[in-house]
Amino acid sequence: MRIPVLNDYIRRSNEEIVRLRAEKGGEVANQYFYPPGLLPKLPGRFYYLFGKPIQTKGREKELKDKESANELYLHIKYEIESNMAYLIKMREEDPYRGIIDRTVHRAVSASVDQVPTFEP
């Protein structure tokens, strides 16, 4: 929509198409249809990490206290945020992040069932 010529084309084509939400009113009826881009994004890698388990069993009384429950919440939040920060850092440093890099690596030096990954 930031390209003026393309923006005008999309607006004109939206005026000519059949409205699927014609019976609706307001903002829902006035939504434009934006066709997908010419090249779809190639699927990327999934980065995930299983953190250390946090035991809550046997802490029912402690969790009913608002202050201690908030303390546990902040601990869990910290663990999740630090794991996410680690994964983002590893994703940026991953030499096999792109599908082309992985494919070339597998074709040249890796076995069929081995997936290249970063070193933790």
Contacts in CASP RR format, 6 or more apart in sequence:
PFRMAT RR
TARGET T0000
AUTHOR 0000-0000-0000
METHOD contacts of the structure
MODEL  1
MRIPVLNDYIRRSNEEIVRLRAEKGGEVANQYFYPPGLLPKLPGRFYYLF
GKPIQTKGREKELKDKESANELYLHIKYEIESNMAYLIKMREEDPYRGII
DRTVHRAVSASVDQVPTFEP
1 7 0 8 1.000
1 10 0 8 1.000
1 34 0 8 1.000
10 32 0 8 1.000
10 34 0 8 1.000
10 35 0 8 1.000
11 32 0 8 1.000
14 32 0 8 1.000
14 33 0 8 1.000
17 33 0 8 1.000
19 29 0 8 1.000
21 28 0 8 1.000
21 29 0 8 1.000
21 31 0 8 1.000
22 29 0 8 1.000
42 99 0 8 1.000
43 99 0 8 1.000
44 97 0 8 1.000
44 98 0 8 1.000
44 99 0 8 1.000
45 91 0 8 1.000
45 94 0 8 1.000
45 96 0 8 1.000
45 97 0 8 1.000
45 98 0 8 1.000
47 87 0 8 1.000
47 90 0 8 1.000
47 91 0 8 1.000
47 94 0 8 1.000
48 87 0 8 1.000
49 83 0 8 1.000
49 86 0 8 1.000
49 87 0 8 1.000
51 79 0 8 1.000
51 83 0 8 1.000
52 79 0 8 1.000
54 72 0 8 1.000
54 75 0 8 1.000
54 76 0 8 1.000
54 79 0 8 1.000
56 63 0 8 1.000
56 72 0 8 1.000
59 72 0 8 1.000
62 68 0 8 1.000
62 69 0 8 1.000
62 72 0 8 1.000
63 69 0 8 1.000
63 72 0 8 1.000
90 118 0 8 1.000
90 120 0 8 1.000
91 97 0 8 1.000
93 118 0 8 1.000
94 117 0 8 1.000
94 118 0 8 1.000
95 101 0 8 1.000
95 116 0 8 1.000
95 118 0 8 1.000
96 102 0 8 1.000
96 105 0 8 1.000
96 116 0 8 1.000
96 117 0 8 1.000
96 118 0 8 1.000
102 115 0 8 1.000
102 116 0 8 1.000
105 116 0 8 1.000
106 112 0 8 1.000
106 114 0 8 1.000
106 115 0 8 1.000
106 116 0 8 1.000
110 116 0 8 1.000
END
